[in-house]
Amino acid sequence: MNLSKYKLFRKYNNTITRNIFILFGILFVLFIFSSYVFFNDYKTKIIMKSKNEYKLNIEYLNSQFEKYLRTYFNSNELALKGIPTVSQCGEALNMSGHYLSDLLKIETGKTAKEHIHFKLIDKAKTKLLNSDVSVKSLAYNLGFEYPQHFSKLFKIKTGMTPSEFRNLN
């Protein structure tokens, strides 16, 4: 009787051990795959040889993103296509918008959307100070479908309405 209990215990113990090894194997494969996806994005060229190299590659990405925004905002695309989305920016840099935003958040402390809004408000401030264009037409020129959305964003980012900004300066 004791021998049969021992065999049963041994068989049960071997099954648990095998299941644990299978679980660890699956976790290991998931870890390797996720590491490969994160570290082998060919456009950002992230190779973890040193922290300085990683920082240089993120700075390169940041400069490419700023360059894309600068050309987008200085062209007619802003009035024709509207405000660029994070997804559009990511596609222009050959990555997903979420990945771009995450990398920028790590490097600069701001998301891609915050960078876009900063550029947009900066362009709006320049136009408000250097022209007599109405706030409504300025909003349309900046790619907003509704001028109220522009005024709301401007007030959130600067603490004053576009008209107040123009009058103060």
N, C-alpha and C positions, 0 to 999 in steps of 0.2 A: 504494500500500500504506500509506504513512504517513497519508494522508487518511482511510482507513477506520479506522485505529487511533484517530485523533483524534476521529472521530464516535462511536466506541464509548466512548471515555473520557468525552466530553462527555455522552453519554446516561447512562452509569453515574453520573457526578458529579451530574447533575440529579436522578436517582432518590434518591441519598443526601440531597441537600439537601431535597428534597420530604419525605422521611421524617423528617428532623430537624424541619422546620417542623410536621409533623403531630404529632410527639411533644411539642414545646413547646406546641402548641395544646391538646393533651389535658391536659398538666400545668397549664397556665394555667386551664382550665375546672375542674379538680379543686381548685386552690387557691381560686378564687373561690367554688365551692360550699362547701368546708369553712369558709371565712371567714364565709360567710353563715349556715351552720348554727350556728357557735359564737357569733357576735356578735349574732344576731337572735333569741335565745330570749326570747320576749315576756314571760315571767314575771319573769326576772331583770333585764330592761330594761338590758342592758349596751350602752351606746353609748360608743364610745371617743373622746369629745371631750376628756376630760382624765383624768388618773390619779385625781384626787379624786372625780370622778363615778363612776368604776369602783369605787373603794373604798366609796363610799356605797351603791351597789347591792348589793355583796357583803355589806355589813353589814346591809342590809335583808333579804337572803336568810337570813343567819345568824339574825337576830331572828325571822323567820317560822318557821324550823326549830325554834328554841328554844321558841317559842310553841306549835307543834304538839306537840312532845314534852311540854311542861308540861301541856297539856290532855289528852293521851293518858294520861299517867301519873297524873293526878288524877281521871280518870274510871274507870268500871268496865271499860273496854275492855281494860285490862291483864290483869285476871283472866280475862276472857271470850275475848279473841282472842290473848293471849300477847304476847310482846315484839315491838314493831314492827320490821319489817325495813327495810332501807335502801330497798328498792323501794317499800314502803308510804309511807315518808316522801317519797320523790321524787314519787310519784303525788299525794300531798296538796299538793305544791308545784308540780304540773304540769310535771314534768321526770323524766328517768330517774334511777334511784338512783345509777348510776355518775357521771352529770354532777353531781348534788348532792354526792356524796362528793368528787369532784375539786375542785369550787369551795370546799368547806369546807376541804379539805386545803391549798389555796392560801392561804386567808384565815387559818385558825386553826392550821394545822399538824397537825390531827387529822382523821381520816376521820369520816364520818357514823356508822359503827359504833362508833367510839371515843366519840363524843358520846352515843350511845344507852346504851352501857355505863356511862359516867360518871353519867348521870341515874339509871340503874337502881341502881347501887351507892350513890348518894347517898340515894335513897329507901329502900333496904335499911338503910343506916346509921341513918336517922331512925327507921324502924320497930323496929330492934333496940334502940335506946336508949330509946324511948318506950313500949314495950309488952312484955308477957311472952309474946307469940306464939312458938310453937316455930319453929325454923329451917325445919323441913319445911313447915309451913303457910305460913310467910312466902314460901318459894320458890314454892309453888303460887299464892299471892296475887299474886306478881310476874310470873306468866305462864310459869314454868318447868314443863315436863312432868315433869322429874326433879329432885329436890332436890340430887342430887349435882352436876348441872351448875351450879346456883346456887352451891353451896359452892366449886366449882372456880374459877368466874369471880371470886367474891368474894376468894378467896385470891390469885389472880393479880393483881388490881387493888389490893388493900390490903396483901398480905403476911401476912395472918392469916385464920383461919377465922372464920365468923360468930359462933360460940360464943366464941372467944377475944376477938373485938372486943367483944362484949356484956360479958364478964367484966372486961376491962380498963377499960371505961368505966362 
